[in-house]
Amino acid sequence: MDRVQTNFIANLKRFRRREGLSQEGLAELCNLTPAYIGEIEIGRKFPSHSVFDKFSKALRVKPYQLLVDENDFEAFDKNELLSQICERLEERIPAKIKEEVMALKNGE
């Protein structure tokens, strides 16, 4: 297995878990079989460009983020990643807390 495939597998698993998806959940979002996702994650298969694009969209990442080493910080768009984290947190914050945060931001 080459470095690109190793990076891809690690990133696919990491981003899938970050989104709270099982192999079955990712397969459903991408209109694939869970067995195919499993084959990819153990390195027996590598996705076509169209499947790669489906993964990118389902996992809410830029395509290159699936290929680079996670320690190569220059390759990751940090602002994009932080924005995604903030969006997910805001979705999980109850309305009342959200109101309080907004009030604090506005100096009320």
C-alpha positions, 0 to 999 in steps of 0.5 A: 500500500502506498502513502496516498492510499494509507493517508486516504484510508486514515482520513476516510475513517477519521472524517467518517467518525468525526461525522458520527457515521458508521460504514453503513451510514457512509455507504447509505449517503454515498449510495454504495454498499457497506461491504465496499466501504469496508474493502476500501478501509482495509486497503483492498480497493481504492475508489474511482474519482466519482466515488471519491467525490461522493466521499468528499461531499458526504464527509463535508471536506475538500477532496484534497483533505482525504489524501494528505497526511493529517500532520501536514497542516499547510494542506488543511484549510484551518479556517474551513475546519474551524468553521465546520466545528463551530457550525456543529457546535451551534447545532448542538447548543440549546436555544437558550444558551445560544441566546445568552451567547448572542447577548454576550457578543452584543454586549447586553 
